[in-house]
Amino acid sequence: MAFEELKENSENIQEQVGKFVDANIEYYKLHSFKIVMKSTTAILKFSLILFAVIMVLFFSSIALALVLGAYFCSFPLGFLTVGGIYVLIAIVLYLIRDKMVERPILEKFSGIFFNE
């Protein structure tokens, strides 16, 4: 009798362990899906905002180059001046790239992956 009760209990434990493993697998699938979707939507939002900013910057640059060209009485000089401004901005951004790029991206994606 004790052997049969023990056998029934072990079968019950095996069932419960199987259900537990299946539930954990489903949980981690959903958790992985959530992380992938949050990352994908964050990248998509960033890309759309970046595209809009680039378009504004492009047309503003052309307008500034035309204004400077009219001021200097030489349109090539106006475009060259705007190009020089962008070279200076690129140098400054290169010098401070760690503070502006790496840290915010690491903080954002660390929040997505580890806090939720």
C-alpha positions in Angstrom: 0.0 0.0 0.0 2.7 2.5 0.9 4.4 1.6 -2.4 1.3 2.4 -4.4 0.8 5.7 -2.6 4.5 6.6 -3.2 4.1 5.6 -6.9 1.0 7.8 -7.2 2.7 10.7 -5.5 5.8 10.4 -7.8 3.5 10.4 -10.9 1.8 13.5 -9.5 5.1 15.2 -8.9 6.2 14.4 -12.5 3.0 15.9 -13.8 3.5 19.0 -11.7 7.2 19.4 -12.8 6.1 19.0 -16.4 3.5 21.7 -16.0 6.0 23.9 -14.3 8.6 23.5 -17.0 6.0 24.2 -19.7 4.8 27.3 -17.9 8.4 28.5 -17.6 9.1 27.9 -21.3 5.9 29.9 -22.2 6.9 32.7 -19.7 10.4 33.1 -21.2 9.0 33.0 -24.8 6.7 35.9 -23.9 9.4 37.7 -22.0 11.8 37.4 -25.0 9.0 38.6 -27.3 8.4 41.6 -25.1 12.1 42.6 -25.1 12.4 42.2 -28.8 9.3 44.2 -29.5 10.3 47.0 -27.2 13.8 47.1 -28.8 12.3 47.1 -32.3 9.8 49.8 -31.6 12.5 52.0 -29.9 14.7 51.6 -32.9 11.8 52.4 -35.3 10.8 55.5 -33.3 14.4 56.7 -33.2 14.8 56.1 -37.0 11.6 58.1 -37.8 12.6 61.0 -35.6 16.1 60.9 -37.0 14.7 61.0 -40.6 12.6 64.0 -39.7 15.5 65.8 -38.1 17.7 65.1 -41.1 15.1 66.5 -43.5 14.8 69.7 -41.4 18.6 69.9 -41.2 19.0 69.4 -44.9 16.5 72.1 -46.0 17.8 74.5 -43.2 21.3 74.0 -44.5 20.4 74.8 -48.0 18.6 77.9 -46.8 21.5 79.0 -44.7 23.9 78.4 -47.5 21.8 80.5 -49.9 21.6 83.3 -47.3 25.3 83.3 -46.6 26.0 83.1 -50.4 23.9 86.2 -50.9 25.7 87.9 -48.0 29.1 87.0 -49.4 28.0 87.7 -53.0 29.2 84.2 -53.8 26.9 81.1 -53.5 29.8 78.6 -53.6 31.4 80.5 -50.6 28.0 80.2 -48.8 27.9 76.5 -49.3 31.5 76.1 -48.3 30.9 78.1 -45.1 28.0 75.7 -44.2 30.2 72.7 -44.9 32.9 74.2 -42.6 30.3 74.6 -39.9 29.4 70.9 -40.2 33.0 69.9 -40.1 33.4 71.8 -36.8 30.3 70.3 -35.4 31.5 66.8 -36.4 34.9 67.4 -34.7 33.1 68.5 -31.5 30.8 65.5 -31.6 33.7 63.2 -32.1 35.4 64.5 -29.1 32.4 64.1 -26.8 30.9 61.0 -28.4 31.1 58.8 -25.3 29.0 61.1 -23.2 26.4 61.8 -26.0 26.0 58.4 -27.6 27.3 55.4 -25.7 26.0 56.2 -22.2 22.4 57.1 -23.2 22.0 54.1 -25.4 23.4 51.7 -22.8 21.1 53.2 -20.2 18.0 53.0 -22.4 18.6 49.4 -23.5 19.7 48.3 -20.0 16.3 49.5 -18.8 14.5 47.6 -21.5 16.4 44.3 -20.9 17.0 44.2 -17.2 14.3 46.2 -15.4 11.2 44.7 -17.1 
